[in-house]
Amino acid sequence: MRNLSIPSLVLVLGQLLLLATAKAENESWERARLASELLSHPRVDALDFHVSGRRDAATAQDNLEQASRGMMARRSHYGRAPGGWTHLDVRMLRALLTLANEGYSFRITEIAGGSHSGRSRHYSGLAFDVDKVNGHRVRSRHPSYRRFIARCKQLGATQVFGPGTRGHSSHLHIAWGTKG
């Protein structure tokens, strides 16, 4: 392997930086597009309040609106919620839009906001909660929540909680892993 001169090394590093910047800009654009489509999709309902009854600028509706404008999503600052901001994961947004386009209707109760366990993936923009699927509240006898969960796993979800999991008898928690 030959040694690169300093000008050649600077050129290579500059090209790598340009590629990384282009990738980040593309992901930011895609995040905004997906969030905008979710906001206007007739099968998607995003709550403008927290199920806890708290009101802040970190509801599911707020998070999608923030992302659609190219902003980071606000996290709540009550209970165990850390406050601050996070990017919504593009894989998660893409999966939500796919589910809606495939005919599922659902109500998103939380994305990055709300108060969850201390290490919740919500705080990293990697998770969403749903309390209604296809017009029915999530319960153990829900007619199709298991198909919804199975499809989420096919779309890349790595963490799925619902009825039968402590603390999730009335909603589904769907999360993606951190990017490697």
ZADREN-366462 format. One record per residue: x, y, z of N, C-alpha, C, CB in turn. Coordinates in steps of 0.1 Angstrom, whole numbers, plus 2048, in hexadecimal, padded with zeros to 3 digits. Glycine has a CB too. Layout:
<pts>
> X;Y;Z;X;Y;Z;X;Y;Z;X;Y;Z
...
</pts>
This chain:
<pts>
> 808;7F4;800;800;800;800;809;80C;800;7F6;800;80C
> 806;816;7F7;80E;822;7F7;80A;82C;801;80E;827;7E8
> 813;835;804;810;83F;80D;809;84B;806;81C;845;815
> 7FF;850;80C;7F8;85C;806;7FF;869;80A;7E9;85C;809
> 800;872;800;805;87F;804;7FA;886;80C;809;887;7F7
> 7FF;890;813;7F5;898;81B;7EA;89E;812;7FD;8A3;823
> 7ED;8A4;807;7E2;8A9;7FF;7D8;89E;7FA;7E8;8B0;7F2
> 7DD;892;7F7;7D5;887;7F3;7CC;883;7FF;7DD;87B;7EE
> 7D2;882;80B;7CB;87E;817;7C0;888;81A;7D4;87D;822
> 7C2;895;818;7B9;89F;81B;7AD;89E;810;7BF;8AE;819
> 7B0;89B;804;7A6;899;7FA;79D;88D;7FD;7AD;897;7EC
> 7A3;882;801;79B;876;805;792;879;811;7A5;86A;808
> 798;880;81B;790;883;827;784;88D;823;799;889;831
> 787;896;81A;77D;89F;816;771;898;80E;783;8AA;80C
> 775;88E;806;76B;887;7FF;762;87E;808;771;87D;7F5
> 769;878;812;761;871;81D;758;87A;824;76B;86A;826
> 75C;886;828;754;88F;82F;748;893;826;75C;89C;833
> 74A;896;819;73F;899;810;735;88E;80F;745;89D;802
> 73A;881;80E;731;876;80E;728;875;81A;739;869;80C
> 72F;877;826;727;876;833;71D;881;834;731;877;83F
> 720;88D;82F;717;898;830;70B;896;826;71E;8A5;82C
> 70E;891;81A;703;88E;811;6FA;883;816;709;889;803
> 6FF;879;81D;6F7;86E;823;6EE;874;82E;700;863;828
> 6F4;87D;836;6EC;883;841;6E1;88C;83C;6F5;88B;84B
> 6E4;893;831;6DA;89C;82B;6CF;894;825;6E1;8A5;821
> 6D2;889;81E;6C8;880;818;6BF;87A;823;6CF;875;810
> 6C5;876;82E;6BD;870;839;6B4;87B;83F;6C6;86A;844
> 6B9;887;841;6B1;892;846;6A5;895;83D;6B9;89F;848
> 6A8;895;830;69D;898;826;693;88C;827;6A3;899;818
> 697;880;827;68E;874;828;686;875;834;696;867;826
> 68C;878;840;685;879;84C;67A;883;84B;68F;87D;858
> 67C;88E;846;672;899;844;667;894;83B;679;8A6;83F
> 66A;88E;830;660;889;827;657;87F;82D;667;883;81A
> 65D;875;834;656;86A;83A;64C;870;845;65F;860;840
> 652;879;84D;649;87F;858;63E;886;852;652;888;861
> 640;88E;847;636;895;841;62B;88C;83B;63C;89E;836
> 62F;881;835;625;877;830;61D;871;83B;62C;86D;827
> 624;86E;846;61C;868;851;612;872;857;626;864;85C
> 615;87E;858;60C;888;85D;600;88A;854;613;896;85E
> 601;888;847;5F5;889;83E;5EF;87C;83B;5FA;891;832
> 5F4;871;840;5EE;864;83C;5E1;862;843;5F8;859;83F
> 5D7;85E;83C;5C9;85C;842;5C9;850;84C;5BF;85A;837
> 5D2;847;84B;5D2;83B;855;5DB;83E;861;5D7;82F;84D
> 5E1;849;862;5EA;84C;86D;5E4;857;876;5F8;84F;868
> 5E3;854;883;5DF;85E;88C;5EA;85F;897;5D1;85B;893
> 5EF;86B;899;5FA;86E;8A3;5F4;877;8AD;607;874;89C
> 5F4;873;8BA;5EF;87A;8C5;5F6;888;8C7;5EF;872;8D2
> 5EE;892;8CB;5F3;89F;8CE;5F3;8A1;8DD;5EB;8AA;8C7
> 5F3;896;8E4;5F4;897;8F3;5FB;88A;8F7;5E6;899;8FA
> 600;889;903;606;87D;908;5FB;875;910;612;880;912
> 5FC;868;90F;5F2;85F;916;5F3;862;925;5F5;851;913
> 5FE;867;92A;5FF;86B;938;5F6;877;93C;60D;86E;93C
> 5F2;87E;932;5EA;88A;934;5F3;897;933;5E3;88A;941
> 600;895;933;609;8A1;932;608;8A7;924;617;89C;935
> 60A;8B4;923;60B;8BA;916;618;8C2;915;5FE;8C4;914
> 61F;8BF;90B;62B;8C7;908;62D;8C6;8F9;637;8C0;90F
> 638;8CB;8F4;63B;8CB;8E6;642;8BF;8E1;643;8D8;8E2
> 640;8B3;8E8;646;8A7;8E4;63C;89B;8E2;650;8A3;8EF
> 630;89F;8DE;626;894;8DB;62A;88D;8CE;618;89A;8DA
> 623;882;8CB;626;87B;8BE;623;885;8B2;61D;86F;8BD
> 618;88C;8B3;615;896;8A8;620;8A0;8A7;608;89D;8AB
> 625;8A6;8B2;630;8B0;8B2;63C;8AA;8AC;633;8B5;8C1
> 640;89D;8B0;64C;897;8AB;64C;896;89C;64E;889;8B2
> 640;891;897;63F;890;888;640;89E;881;632;889;884
> 639;8A8;887;63A;8B5;881;648;8BB;882;631;8BF;889
> 64F;8B9;88D;65D;8BD;88E;666;8B7;883;663;8BB;89C
> 664;8A9;882;66C;8A2;878;669;8A6;86A;66A;893;87A
> 65C;8A9;867;658;8AD;85A;65E;8BB;856;649;8AE;859
> 662;8C3;860;668;8D0;85D;677;8CF;85D;663;8DA;867
> 67D;8C2;85E;68B;8C0;85E;692;8C2;86C;691;8CA;854
> 689;8C3;876;68F;8C5;884;690;8B8;88B;685;8CF;88C
> 698;8B9;896;698;8AD;89F;68B;8AD;8A7;6A5;8AE;8A9
> 687;8A1;8AC;67B;8A0;8B3;67E;8A3;8C2;675;891;8B1
> 675;8AA;8C8;676;8AD;8D6;672;8A1;8DF;66D;8B9;8DA
> 67A;8A0;8EA;677;896;8F4;670;89D;900;684;88E;8F8
> 668;896;906;661;89C;912;66C;89D;91D;656;893;917
> 668;8A6;927;671;8A8;933;668;8A7;93F;678;8B6;932
> 663;89B;942;65C;898;94E;65D;889;951;64C;89C;94D
> 65B;885;95E;65D;877;961;66B;873;95F;653;86E;95A
> 66D;868;957;67A;864;954;67F;869;946;67B;854;953
> 677;871;940;67B;876;933;687;880;934;66F;87D;92C
> 691;880;92B;69D;888;92D;69C;896;927;6A8;881;927
> 691;899;920;691;8A6;919;69B;8A6;90D;695;8B1;923
> 69C;8B1;907;6A5;8B2;8FB;69E;8AE;8EE;6B1;8A9;8FE
> 6A6;8AB;8E5;6A2;8A8;8D7;6A9;89C;8D2;6A5;8B4;8CE
> 6A3;895;8C8;6A8;88A;8C1;6A3;889;8B3;6A6;87D;8C9
> 6AB;883;8AA;6A6;880;89C;69D;874;89D;6B1;87E;892
> 692;874;895;68A;868;894;690;85F;88A;67B;86C;88F
> 691;852;88D;697;848;884;690;846;877;698;83B;88C
> 697;847;86C;691;846;85F;68B;838;85D;69C;849;854
> 692;82E;862;68D;820;860;67F;81F;867;697;816;866
> 67E;825;872;671;824;87A;666;82C;872;672;82A;888
> 669;838;86D;660;840;866;65B;839;859;665;84E;862
> 665;833;852;662;82B;846;659;820;849;670;826;840
> 65B;819;854;653;80D;858;644;812;85B;658;806;864
> 643;81D;862;636;823;865;62E;826;858;637;82F;86D
> 635;82C;84E;62E;82F;842;62B;823;83A;637;838;839
> 634;819;83A;631;80C;833;624;805;839;63D;803;834
> 624;805;847;618;7FF;84D;60B;806;849;61A;800;85D
> 60B;813;849;5FF;81B;845;5FC;818;836;601;82A;847
> 606;818;82E;604;816;81F;5FF;807;81D;610;818;817
> 602;7FE;825;5FE;7F0;824;5F0;7EE;829;607;7E7;82B
> 5E9;7F8;82F;5DC;7F7;833;5D9;7F8;842;5D6;7EB;82E
> 5E4;7F8;84A;5E2;7F9;859;5DE;807;85C;5EF;7F4;860
> 5D5;809;865;5D2;816;86B;5D7;815;87A;5C3;81A;86A
> 5DC;820;87F;5E1;81F;88D;5E2;82D;893;5EF;818;88D
> 5E3;82D;8A0;5E4;83A;8A7;5F1;839;8AF;5D8;83C;8B1
> 5FA;842;8AC;607;844;8B2;605;84C;8BF;612;84A;8A9
> 609;847;8CA;607;84E;8D7;614;855;8DB;602;845;8E2
> 61F;84F;8D8;62C;855;8DC;637;851;8D1;631;850;8EA
> 640;85B;8D0;64C;858;8C8;658;85B;8D1;64D;860;8BA
> 65D;867;8D0;669;86B;8D8;665;871;8E5;672;875;8D1
> 658;875;8E7;653;87C;8F3;64D;872;8FD;648;886;8EF
> 648;877;907;642;86F;912;64D;86A;91C;63B;863;90C
> 649;864;926;652;85F;931;651;84F;930;64E;863;93F
> 65D;849;92E;65E;83B;92C;669;836;936;662;837;91D
> 66D;82A;934;678;824;93D;685;82C;93A;67B;815;93A
> 68E;82D;943;69A;835;942;6A2;833;935;6A3;832;94D
> 6A3;827;930;6AB;824;924;6A2;822;918;6B4;818;927
> 696;827;918;68D;825;90D;693;82A;8FF;680;82C;90F
> 690;822;8F5;694;826;8E7;68C;832;8E2;692;81A;8DE
> 681;835;8E9;679;841;8E5;682;84D;8E5;66D;843;8EE
> 68B;84E;8F0;693;85A;8F1;69E;85C;8E7;69A;85A;8FF
> 6A0;851;8DF;6AA;852;8D4;6A2;853;8C6;6B3;846;8D4
> 695;854;8C7;68D;855;8BA;68C;848;8B3;694;85F;8B1
> 68D;83D;8BA;68D;830;8B4;681;828;8B7;699;828;8B9
> 677;82E;8BE;66B;826;8C2;65E;82E;8C1;66D;821;8D0
> 653;827;8BF;646;82D;8BF;63D;824;8C7;641;830;8B1
> 632;82A;8CD;627;822;8D3;61B;824;8CC;626;827;8E2
> 612;81A;8CB;606;81A;8C4;5FB;814;8CE;606;812;8B7
> 5F0;81B;8CF;5E5;816;8D8;5D9;811;8D0;5E1;820;8E2
> 5D8;814;8C3;5CD;80F;8BB;5D3;80A;8AD;5C3;81A;8B8
> 5CE;7FF;8A9;5D2;7F9;89C;5C5;7F5;895;5DB;7ED;89D
> 5C3;7FA;889;5B7;7F7;881;5AA;7F9;888;5B7;7E8;87D
> 5AA;804;890;59D;809;896;59B;802;8A4;592;807;88D
> 5A3;7F9;8A8;5A1;7F3;8B5;5AC;7F6;8BF;5A0;7E3;8B3
> 5A8;7F8;8CB;5B2;7FB;8D6;5BA;7EE;8D8;5AB;7FF;8E3
> 5C7;7F0;8DA;5D0;7E4;8DC;5CD;7DE;8EA;5DF;7E9;8DC
> 5C9;7D1;8E9;5C6;7C9;8F5;5CA;7BB;8F1;5B7;7CA;8F9
> 5CB;7B2;8FB;5CF;7A4;8F8;5C6;79D;8EE;5CF;79C;905
> 5B9;7A1;8ED;5B0;79B;8E3;5AE;7A3;8D6;5A2;798;8E9
> 5B7;7AC;8D4;5B7;7B5;8C8;5B8;7AC;8BC;5C3;7BF;8C8
> 5AF;7AE;8B2;5AF;7A5;8A6;5BB;7A4;89D;5A3;7A8;89E
> 5C3;7AF;89D;5CE;7AF;893;5DB;7B5;898;5CA;7B6;887
> 5DD;7B7;8A5;5E9;7BD;8AA;5F5;7B4;8A8;5E8;7C1;8B9
> 5F3;7A7;8A9;5FF;79E;8A7;604;79F;898;5FB;78F;8AA
> 5FB;7A0;88E;600;7A2;881;607;7AF;87F;5F3;7A2;877
> 602;7BA;886;609;7C7;886;617;7C5;88B;601;7D1;88E
> 618;7BE;896;626;7BC;89D;62F;7B4;893;624;7B5;8AA
> 629;7AA;88D;631;7A1;884;636;7A9;879;629;795;87F
> 62E;7B2;873;632;7BA;868;63D;7C4;86C;626;7C2;862
> 63C;7CA;878;646;7D3;87E;653;7CC;87E;642;7D9;88C
> 653;7C0;883;660;7B8;884;666;7B6;876;65E;7AB;88B
> 65D;7B3;86C;662;7B1;85E;668;7BE;859;656;7AD;855
> 663;7C9;85E;668;7D6;859;674;7DB;861;65D;7E1;85A
> 679;7D2;86A;685;7D6;871;685;7D8;880;68B;7E1;86B
> 679;7D9;886;677;7DB;894;67F;7D0;89C;669;7DC;899
> 686;7D4;8A6;68E;7CA;8AE;688;7C9;8BC;69C;7CE;8AE
> 67F;7D2;8C0;67A;7D1;8CE;66B;7D4;8CC;680;7DC;8D7
> 663;7CA;8D1;654;7CB;8CF;64E;7C6;8DD;64F;7C2;8C3
> 646;7CF;8E3;63F;7CC;8EF;630;7CF;8ED;644;7D4;8FB
> 627;7C7;8F3;619;7C9;8F2;612;7C1;8FD;614;7C5;8E4
> 605;7BF;8FB;5FE;7B7;905;606;7AA;909;5F0;7B3;900
> 607;7A7;916;60F;79C;91A;61D;7A1;91F;611;792;90F
> 621;7AD;91C;62D;7B3;921;629;7BD;92C;636;7B9;915
> 630;7BC;937;62C;7C5;942;62D;7D3;93E;636;7C2;94E
> 622;7DB;941;622;7E9;93E;61D;7EC;930;62F;7EF;940
> 619;7E2;928;616;7E4;91A;608;7DD;917;621;7DF;911
> 5FF;7DC;920;5F3;7D5;91E;5E9;7DD;914;5EC;7D2;92B
> 5EC;7EA;913;5E3;7F2;90B;5E9;7F9;8FF;5DC;7FD;914
> 5F6;7F6;8FC;5FC;7FC;8F1;608;7F3;8EC;601;80A;8F4
> 60C;7F6;8E0;618;7EF;8DA;623;7F8;8DB;615;7EA;8CC
> 62F;7F3;8DE;63B;7FB;8DE;644;7F4;8D3;643;7FB;8EC
> 648;7FC;8C9;64F;7F6;8BE;65C;7FF;8BD;647;7F7;8B0
> 668;7F8;8BC;674;7FF;8BC;67E;7F9;8B2;67A;800;8CA
> 687;801;8AD;692;7FD;8A5;69F;7FE;8AD;693;806;898
> 6A9;7F6;8A9;6B6;7F7;8B0;6BE;803;8AB;6BE;7EA;8AD
> 6C8;806;8B3;6D1;810;8AF;6D8;80C;8A2;6DB;814;8BA
> 6DC;816;89A;6E3;813;88E;6F1;80F;891;6E3;820;884
> 6F6;805;88A;703;800;88D;70E;807;887;704;7F2;888
</pts>
